[in-house]
Amino acid sequence: MKDVNKRTRDPAEPAPEAEGAPEAEAEAARRRRRAQFLRELHEAKALRERVKPRRARAARMRQQMRMRTFRW
C-alpha cells in the first residue's frame, strides 16, 4: 500500500494530475450509468403503480367467479 502522506514523489509513478483526469471521467461515467438506472427504476415503479389496479380488479373478478361456481 502506498504511503499517501509522503512528501516526495517517486519519478516512476505517474503525476497526480495525470491520474485525476481518468478518475474524473470514470466518475462521470459512473454517475451517468447511475442516473440512467434511477430513471429506469422510477419508470418501472410508475408502470407498476399504473398496472396494480388492473391486477386487483382481475383478482376480484377471479374470486367472484370462484364464489359463483362454489357449491355449498
C-alpha positions as a printed Julia matrix, in Angstrom:
72×3 Matrix{Float64}:
   0.0     0.0     0.0
   1.31    3.43   -0.92
   2.03    5.97    1.78
  -0.31    8.84    0.95
   1.44   11.21    3.35
   4.93   11.1     1.81
   6.36   14.45    0.76
   8.48   13.35   -2.21
   7.1    11.6    -5.25
   8.77    8.67   -6.94
   9.63    9.69  -10.53
   8.47    6.28  -11.79
   4.92    6.98  -10.6
   2.62    8.99  -12.85
   1.91   12.53  -11.79
  -1.24   13.02   -9.68
  -2.61   15.41  -12.31
  -2.38   12.66  -14.95
  -4.3    10.27  -12.72
  -7.05   12.78  -11.95
  -8.46   13.01  -15.49
  -9.26    9.29  -15.96
 -10.7     9.13  -12.45
 -12.92   12.11  -13.17
 -14.05   10.53  -16.45
 -14.72    7.24  -14.69
 -16.69    9.07  -12.0
 -18.7    10.94  -14.65
 -19.43    7.69  -16.48
 -20.49    6.04  -13.22
 -22.81    8.96  -12.46
 -24.34    8.75  -15.97
 -24.95    5.0   -15.56
 -26.43    5.58  -12.11
 -28.71    8.36  -13.39
 -29.89    6.11  -16.25
 -30.53    3.27  -13.8
 -32.5     5.53  -11.46
 -34.58    6.88  -14.37
 -35.43    3.34  -15.49
 -36.18    2.29  -11.92
 -38.53    5.25  -11.46
 -40.23    4.42  -14.75
 -40.67    0.78  -13.74
 -42.15    1.78  -10.38
 -44.56    4.19  -12.08
 -45.61    1.46  -14.52
 -46.16   -0.98  -11.66
 -48.35    1.57   -9.88
 -50.42    2.06  -13.02
 -50.85   -1.7   -13.53
 -51.78   -2.54   -9.92
 -55.47   -1.55  -10.15
 -55.94   -3.89  -13.11
 -54.34   -6.73  -11.21
 -56.53   -6.06   -8.2
 -59.65   -5.91  -10.36
 -58.71   -9.12  -12.15
 -58.12  -10.82   -8.8
 -61.54   -9.66   -7.56
 -63.17  -11.0   -10.75
 -61.45  -14.37  -10.33
 -62.56  -14.52   -6.71
 -66.17  -13.73   -7.73
 -66.09  -16.49  -10.33
 -64.79  -18.93   -7.73
 -67.57  -17.95   -5.36
 -70.23  -18.3    -8.08
 -69.09  -21.79   -9.01
 -68.6   -22.96   -5.45
 -71.24  -25.37   -4.13
 -72.2   -25.21   -0.5
